[in-house]
Amino acid sequence: MTLSARLLPTLLFSAVGTVVLGAIAWSVFASSGLPTGPVELVFDKAACASCGMHVGEPRFAAQVITTDGRCHAFDDVGCLFEFLRRDPRPVHAAYVRHLHEARWLALAEAGFVDVRPSPMGFDLGAVDAGTSGAIDAATARRRCEQRLGAEAPR
């Protein structure tokens, strides 16, 4: 057997192995990216990252995805605002569940209306920004933070 006849299978095996390893590495890298939208929560199973209660009422649910890729679920928008106030991790995205429809809204695109009761008593429900009578997210955050300031820390 000549040298080239013995070397050819080794070179082919190495080339195929390199391609396979490259494909595996690319798929791992591509799948480890940050979500491009809200993460679907398992209601009645997910725990609130702020108060520890289960997230059982979808119409009040919220979530924050931090830049480390973790999704933090909340049972009330006030718990989301409390998390943002006390947790220093950079935020990739924040979403709130629409009060009347089974869909998520980006926090920046949400308005908030009074609704009683909400799971933790912040009494706000998310609707589309610009809905008549709705306050914007910044005003809702200040309102929740004022309430939190009047309570003992959790």
C-alpha positions in Angstrom: 0.0 0.0 0.0 1.3 3.4 -0.9 1.6 6.3 1.5 -1.2 8.2 -0.2 -3.5 5.2 0.0 -2.9 5.0 3.8 -3.1 8.7 4.3 -6.4 9.3 2.4 -8.8 7.6 4.8 -7.2 9.4 7.8 -7.5 12.8 6.0 -11.1 12.0 5.1 -12.0 10.9 8.6 -10.3 14.1 10.0 -12.3 16.3 7.6 -15.6 14.7 8.4 -14.9 14.9 12.1 -14.0 18.6 11.8 -17.3 19.3 10.0 -19.3 17.4 12.5 -17.7 19.0 15.5 -18.1 22.4 13.9 -21.8 21.8 13.3 -22.3 20.7 16.9 -20.4 23.8 18.2 -22.5 26.1 16.0 -25.8 24.5 17.1 -24.8 24.9 20.8 -23.7 28.5 20.3 -26.9 29.3 18.3 -29.2 27.7 20.8 -27.5 29.6 23.8 -28.6 33.0 22.5 -31.1 35.1 24.4 -34.8 34.6 23.6 -36.2 36.9 21.0 -39.6 37.1 22.8 -41.4 36.1 26.0 -40.8 32.7 27.5 -44.0 30.6 28.0 -44.5 30.1 31.7 -46.2 27.0 33.2 -48.9 28.7 35.2 -49.5 27.2 38.7 -46.0 25.7 38.5 -43.7 28.8 38.2 -42.8 30.6 41.3 -42.6 34.4 41.6 -39.0 35.6 41.7 -40.0 38.4 44.0 -42.5 37.1 46.6 -42.2 33.3 46.1 -45.9 32.7 45.4 -47.0 30.6 42.5 -47.8 32.4 39.2 -51.4 31.2 39.0 -53.4 34.0 37.4 -52.1 34.4 33.8 -53.7 37.8 33.3 -51.4 39.3 36.0 -48.2 37.4 35.1 -45.0 39.2 34.1 -41.4 38.1 33.3 -38.0 39.5 33.1 -35.2 37.9 31.0 -31.8 39.0 32.3 -28.8 39.1 30.0 -27.5 35.9 31.6 -30.4 34.2 29.8 -32.5 33.5 32.9 -36.3 34.0 32.9 -37.7 35.4 36.1 -41.5 35.0 36.5 -43.8 37.2 38.5 -47.3 36.8 39.8 -48.0 40.6 39.8 -46.5 43.5 37.9 -45.6 45.1 41.3 -43.4 42.1 42.0 -41.7 42.7 38.6 -41.0 46.3 39.5 -39.7 45.3 43.0 -37.3 42.9 41.3 -36.1 45.6 38.9 -35.5 47.9 41.9 -33.4 45.5 44.0 -31.7 43.2 41.4 -28.6 44.7 39.7 -28.4 42.2 36.8 -28.8 43.8 33.4 -32.2 43.2 31.8 -32.5 41.8 28.2 -36.3 42.1 28.1 -39.4 42.5 30.3 -42.9 41.4 29.4 -46.3 41.6 31.0 -49.4 39.5 30.2 -52.3 41.3 28.7 -55.2 41.6 31.2 -57.9 40.6 28.7 -56.1 38.6 26.0 -53.9 35.5 26.1 -50.7 37.3 24.9 -47.6 39.0 26.2 -46.7 42.7 25.8 -43.3 44.2 26.0 -43.2 46.3 29.1 -42.3 49.4 27.1 -45.4 48.8 25.0 -47.8 48.3 27.9 -50.3 50.6 29.6 -51.8 49.8 33.0 -55.3 50.1 34.3 -56.7 49.7 37.8 -58.1 46.3 38.5 -58.9 44.8 41.9 -57.8 42.5 43.3 -54.5 41.5 41.8 -52.5 38.6 43.3 -50.2 40.8 45.5 -52.5 43.8 45.8 -50.7 46.2 43.4 -54.0 46.3 41.5 -52.7 46.9 38.0 -53.5 45.0 34.9 -51.6 45.4 31.6 -53.3 46.6 28.4 -52.0 48.0 25.2 -50.3 51.4 25.6 -52.6 54.2 24.6 -55.7 52.4 25.9 -58.2 55.0 27.3 -57.6 55.5 31.0 -54.3 53.6 31.1 -51.1 54.9 32.7 -47.7 54.2 31.2 -45.2 51.8 32.6 -43.1 54.5 34.2 -46.1 55.8 36.1 -47.1 52.3 37.1 -43.6 51.6 38.4 -43.6 54.7 40.5 -47.0 53.8 41.9 -45.8 50.3 42.8 -42.5 51.6 44.3 -44.5 54.1 46.4 -46.5 51.3 47.8 -43.4 49.2 48.4 -41.8 52.2 50.2 -44.7 52.2 52.7 -44.2 48.5 53.5 -41.5 46.6 55.3 -39.1 44.9 52.9 -40.1 41.4 51.9 
